[in-house]
Amino acid sequence: MKALVCVKRVIDYNVKIRVKSDKTGVETDNVKMSMNPFDEIAVEEAVRLKENGLVSEIVILSIGQDSSQETIRTGLAMGADRGILVKVDDILLEPLGVGKIIKEVCEKENPEMIIMGKQAIDDDCNQTGQIVATLTNYPQATFASELKKNEDGTLNVTREVDGGLETIKVKIPCVVTTDLRLNEPRYASLPNIMKAKQKKIETIESKDLNLDISPRLEVLEVNDPPERKAGIKVPDVSNLVEKLKNEAKVI
Amino acid sequence: MDSTVNIESNHINIKSFVDERIKTFELVLSELEAMSKKSKDYFVKTLTKDNRIDNALLENYQFESHGFAWFETYRIGLRETFNWLIRLKDSNKAAEIDYNILLYSFAEYVSQMRDGIMISQTEIVRLSDIGITKNDFKFADEPNVNELISFGLSNELKKDIVNSLENGIFPNLGLNDETLEMIQDQFRKFTEEEIIPYANEWHLKDDLIPDQTLEKMAELGVFSIAIPENYGGLGMGKIAMCVVTEELSRGFLAAGSLGTRAEIAGELIRLGGTEEQKKKYLPEIASGNILTTAVFTEPNTGSDLGSLATRATLNGSDYTITGNKTWITHGARSDLMTVLARTDLDKKGYKGLSMFLVEKPRGNCENPFPMDGMSGSEIEVLGYRGMKEYEIALDDIKVSKKQLLGEEEGNGFKQLMETFESARIQTAARAVGVAQNALELALQYAKDRSQFGKQIIKFPRIFNKLAWMVMEITVSRQITLFSAREKDNDVRCDIEAGMAKLLAARVAWSSADSALQIHGGNGYALEYPVSRVLCDSRILNIFEGAAEIQAQIVAKGLIAR
């Protein structure tokens, strides 16, 4: 089984996000970037499947600027085999555009499992996996918290749903999106970081794919979340209930 | 007055301010270089007797010559901080905080060089001590330099630096290499998750770092960095070593120091061992299967290795080693000792010393030395815990002739000296990591703690301390990385490595002290990690060459170079 792992370069989760002064977006200059943590889980899962002999090759795909090579390289250092960078410059990509590109790459690579994070921590869209499944007409197993390969080649995927855990069986090729509890990604070891330097990353220009990936949405304004107000002390329970009812309007 | 008004209005764009004054920075550096030459000439003239540097004279001028070592340490520190910013600029990565730090470092250090450098808390070296006059510093009064200094020392600039820190923006490490950055990133994660949550507990309980943590570090390749590829290592060089060491030390000094054990033994064997010794031990050290410990120091022999008394006597095909050793770090939980002993009793001083590779069974806390002829007890210490320190006695332990490093007597001191460059660079990186730990703890506390109705970070006496810390940490890091780069390029850098260690150790201590001060009474409580960092940082000025010895080595090297 060949796995295509889609990874996105995002602002590191430790960074305190700052909104640009003109409110068109957030500051990314000199800001630490990392692989989207959910995508990291996807890479880890693919690597574990490969270590267990269930996956034969892992290809990392990222879409972005040249700097996304670093993100791909991290995946290679974790144990993936090779990378593909689809270069886009200066276009605000939306999940639909990303989905179209992934579909193109799938047609070329023919992976049996396309795996990615359930969402990216920057725009929190939670759409790409689903869109890819639609465009490719593959079954989808989203929010995976456990993944097992059956003898007939199908996958059993346990999903975290509101009521508890749901296990579904999907045929391959399929699209899997990963939830937080699927695994704990490894650290790339020094030997593997050195090995990753030798692994190949192929670059494709997005314009050569002749796709319409232009944005459908218009960003009007980006704002900081409102600052947390200072708390108050209430004298007794009835006062608390009164404030919860009338001021906070939560009961 | 005009410039003062400008400064206080704080509408200066720091990037263009610095960019327009690159020539001024270069001028300062060239003036300092000229002064350095003058000072060196002064010492050469003063200390030379019968065409060579006279040791008695050098001792008479110990304070002054060490002052020269510090002056040069500052100068090289500034030069490398300047080069750091230029490289960042060239790769479009320089952020505001980087510019601010460059400016602050020049302003602060040039002022100190002119007015007095605190070489310890109780010793200040002044220009006249090192053969330089006020007149040589006239350039600092010229308007362009003066403007640079007064802006560099302004409260506004320090506030800007700390503003960046508050927003989570730290100075660029200046690695400028994708692989090194990935290494840094991975080891930061590892330290955050596997070291920092437990470090204080290990310290307070005086525990060994758990075996499982050691295993994880071995898997990540910590012990194989410096060992050549054909002996099972990664052959990655000193910069990678510095990056890993700094990150691990940022969590716990002992974590960053585990690699030092492998580094010392690995370098000894790599440089001085026979082919057989290399094949036998290097792969095992690299994989972490063999933990090593350095057995050099004796109760009466610290920095003065020439007076070493442990003796090794050859009887047939075996040596028997007898003597007392102390400050044996990680002595119990280790498998291989590198023992320095005297093989030739007729030769005094450094000659007649030999290095032995002595295997031993691994001990534990209950039974530290399960080997005939070897006994020892733990030395309880303030900090630097996690590996444990021991005093040991070797009583007629038998070692095969084949275990003599290089299988040739009398090379022990030379073999050890060859590892000093690496050990100093690595120790400097440890110090930078500890200082960074102090900075981050202080920053967090200063943000969280409110007094008099505001966060204490808003008070000048608090943010000044933070700005000072991050500035000096940056200078220390850049001089450390510079020595590492030189070493990787096979350029002799013993002096620069000594400077890096000298400065970084002082910075670690002053940063820890300031960090604790920012914590107030809470910092004095054992439950706050900063109290541990204070204890840990204190050792850095002592081990791997005490500050005084380090300054002596640097001074001697500079004057003789």
Interface residues (C-beta under 8 A of the other chain):
Chain A: N14 V15 K16 R18 D29 N30 V31 S34 Q69 E70 R73 T74 A77 Y187 A188 S189 L190 P191 I193 M194 K197
Chain B: K93 A95 N167 G168 I169 N172 E178 T179 E181 M182 I183 D185 Q186 F187 K189 F190 E219 L220 G221 V222 S224 I225 L234 M236 A240 V244
